[in-house]
Amino acid sequence: MTRAAFFVLTALADQPRHGYGILREVGELSDGEVQLRVGTLYGVLDRLTADGLIVLDREEVQQGRLRRYYRLTDEGVAALDAEAERMAAGAGAAKRRIAAGRRAGAPARPAAEGPAGLEPPTPPGLAGGFA
């Protein structure tokens, strides 16, 4: 599931929304990290509809414009729940590894290693070890 699809499903988890409402909600839910463009949003909505994860809830005319409201299907709720569980499990695994590395005293890796993953050269005076 793409990040955009995840946040669109999340935006629809509590109530049906129209396109602009989904855009706003996705921005808020992702703390501004996911900024969907209208064309991207409707592509995601089309795919989620084709996959049976969302359906058109209703259409309303407001200020002379047609607004289509979408809602999650039962399959959409199940897919969102499964993806949230998968992400939580992955985050938990990462947190456990980080904690284990800290407990074991594993040194932090330098941000930039040499070519092809080689260790950076040892600074003069350290003779390849630590004092």
N, C-alpha and C positions, 0 to 999 in steps of 0.2 A: 504494500500500500504506500502510495507516495505521501510525502509530508502534506502537500496541499489537500489530498483526499482525506487524510486523517483529520485535519483541522476543519474541513467543510463538514464532515460527519459530526465532529464534536460541536460545531456551531449549531447543528440541527438537533442535537441530542435532547434539548429541553423544550423546544417548540419549533413549529414551522417558521420559515423565514423566506423573504424574497431576496433576490440577488444582491442588492445593495446592503441589505441587513446582514447577509452572509459575509460579504466583504469586510464590513465593519467588525463583525464578531470574530472572524479569523484573525484580523489584525490585533484585536484586544486579547484573544486567547493566547496568541503566540508572542505577546509583548512586543509587537511590531516586527518580529523577525520574518513573518510570512506576509508579504504584501502582494496579493493576487491582483492581476489586471482583469478587466471585465472579460476579455476573450479567453483567458486562461480559466477563469471561473466557470464560464459556460461550457468549456471543454470538459472540465472535471465533472460538472453536473450531468452532462450528457453520458459520460462513462459510468458514473454512479447509478444513473437511471437505467442504463443498458444492463448493468450488473445486478439490478434489482435491489440495490441498497437504499435508494431514495425513490420517491414518487412525487408527482405533482399533486399538491394538496388542494390548491384552489387558485383561481385567477381573480384579481380585483382591478378595477380601473380607479386610479387615484391621480388627480390633477391631469386628466386626459391621457394618462399613460397606463398601459397594462402591466401589472405586477404579477409575476408567477411566484407562488409560495411552494416551497418544497418541504417534505418531511421524511424522516427515516422510516424504513420498513422494519419489520421484525428482523429480517436478515441484516439490515444495516446496523441495528443495535447490536446484534451478535458479532458482526465483523468489527465494529468499533471496540466492543468489549475485548475481543480476542487480540486486537492490535494493541490496545492499552496494556493488557496483560503481558504480551510479548515485549513491549517496550520497557515495562516495569521490571521484568525478569532480566533483560539485558542491562538495565541500569544497576540493578542489584548485583549482578555478576561483576560489573566494572567496579562498583564501590567495594566489594569484597576483595577484589584483586589489589586495588589501591591500598586498602587497609593492611592486607597481608604483606605487601611490599614495604610499607612503612614499618610494620612490626619486625620484619626481617632485617631492617636497616639497609634495604636496597638503595643504592645511591640513585639520585635522579639522573636521567640521561640528558646529555646536553641537547639543546634545541636543534643545533645544526651539527650533524656528523659529517665526516668526510665523504668522498665519493663512494657509491655503491655500498653504503652502510658501514664503511670502515670507521674505526674509532679515530677521533682527532689525535694529532700527534701529542705526545706527552710533553708538557712544558719543561724547559731546561731546569735542571736541579732536582727534579722529582725522581729521576731514574726509574720511571715506570711504576712507582709505588707511592704509598702515602706514609707520611711520618707519624 
